[in-house]
Amino acid sequence: MADTEALPASTDPDPAPRDACGVFGVWAPDEEVSKLAYYGIYALQHRGQEAAGIAVADGRSILVYKDLGLVAQVFDEITLGSLQGHLAVGHTRYSTTGSCTWENAQPSYRSSPAFGDVALGHNGNLTNTAELAARLASGPGDPMGSTTDSDLITAMLAAHPGPTLTDAAADVLSLLRGAFSLVFCDSSTLYAARDPHGVRPLVLGRLISEGIETGWVVASETAALDIVGARFIREVDPGELVTIDADGVRSRHFAPVTRHGCLFEYVYLARPDTTIAGRSVNATRVEVGRVLAREAPAVADLVIPVPQSGVPAAVGFAEASGIPYGDGLVKNPYVGRTFIQPSQTIRQLGIRLKLNPLRDVIAGRRLVVVDDSIVRGNTQQALVKMLREAGATEVHVRISSPPVRWPCFYGIDFASRAELIANGLGVEQIRALLGADSLSYVSLDGLVAASRQPADELCRACFDGIYPVPLPAVGHQGKYLLEGLGREVTGGMNGGDPSPDDLVVLSDLDPLGEVSVEEFLVDGQPAGFLRP
């Protein structure tokens, strides 16, 4: 296993919302599975840029190689050539539970006395981590090897008496609460599982080589299937456990389906060339732009996107409004994480490290600027200023998602609630802060309609505060919970705003310690509602 001490530094002063991870699994005895896994997680790099890893099994044992960094930084030809086997599990990580350390990189690994090695990759975030950690600590299993909910799941699987990993998974999965799309394996069999709400996407594909079916693939997004030449078969159902080995694909359900797919996947997280629940992400974003043009028209000369995530919605806005579309901003595709620590002078350049205006396109024109979301507002404020300096006469900001007012507990690392600009300010106040001539967001109803999903089958908690999966009522809920750094708040935190990690619930707890009332408090104020 590789090792490292340095975490790549971010030069982005206002990072976008980040998803937890991307997962990929392949079972293909006649293929170079390590290279297929490499290209699979490379295609999912947008879902996590902190760490990457691949586990390969050969029927006797599992070998795991992981490190901090991007996929192309972690793996080379020699490393991939040393990972030999008939199945592989790949993972690319952004941390939502546990610090960004080598130990917390995935796939996580454990050895079981009942059924041998286990390796696991996880996309999502559990909400009953404290309860599960206490359960594990009181049992005969090994102590935690890292501080992630993903390793906690792996440890629980390995501690199960078996006799098979299938038996262990059937029992352990029924104990998990929250969001989880899992790909895991023992030395001979590949497994995939998805939480009963289906919060995070997970798909099954058939690997085809020169017209011959050679194996099976599981991935976070359909785009990863395309990259490795696999044909989409179906989504892994919420509450389903899929088993893949020499006998083919088998399925069993460990929980009833209560579907609540993440709406923000359509807004930002997923690749535009991905399909979720039968709906193209790109088509959804273009349609959102059309809806936005109808809901919030503007008198302007040019529609420009904030690349790249604002492009489809800008195309839709231009199409519906009749205003010409143009590229007014150039994005440096290599800006993001770097091993060179930026100086304060470089940090002050802010958005110019990432975006640069095309002055000849912008000067003297009234602009509609389309972006996917506003989190803290720092980026949009700097962007508006930069466009005015480049000669724009008017800047009308249009956002292809509703205001983000609530934190996510299911696998997106948003800013804290205190940092979410829409949590404390109205649209007109935000417009004034950004320095824009006008500001409008697409409506929640408009976004839901564009996704073509039933409203009651979507998780919209970051927009409306309605959390479909119960949240913990006691103890701690937070990214560093397993490191002992979580805090439980009952008041004003010495005058400071709480983070979304700091949570206290009103009352009326059920025997499992989960919320049975509809409203819970953060810093003494109503913070959200749970679906009945």
Secondary structure, DSSP 8 states (H G I E B T S, - for coil): --------EE--SS----BSEEEEEEE-TTS-HHHHHHHHHHHTGGG--SEEEEEEE-SS-EEEEEEES-HHHH--HHHHHH--SSEEEEEEE--SSS-S-TTT-SSEEEEETTTEEEEEEEEEEES-HHHHHHHHHTSSS---SSSSHHHHHHHHHHHS--SSHHHHHHHHHTT--EEEEEEEE-SS-EEEEE-TT--S--EEEEEEETTEEEEEEEESSHHHHHHTTEEEEEE--TTEEEEEETTEEEEEESS-----EETHIIIIIS-TT-EETTEEHHHHHHHHHHHHHHHS----SEEEE-TTTTHHHHHHHHHHH---B---EEE-TT-SEESS---HHHHHHGGGGTEEE-HHHHTT-EEEEEES--SSSHHHHHHHHHHHHTT-SEEEEEESS----S--SSSB----TTT-HHHH--HHHHHHHHT-SEEEE--HHHHHHHHTS-GGGEE-HHHH-EESS--BSSS--STTGGGT-----SS-STT----TT--EE-S-B-TTSBB-SSEEEETTEEEEEE--
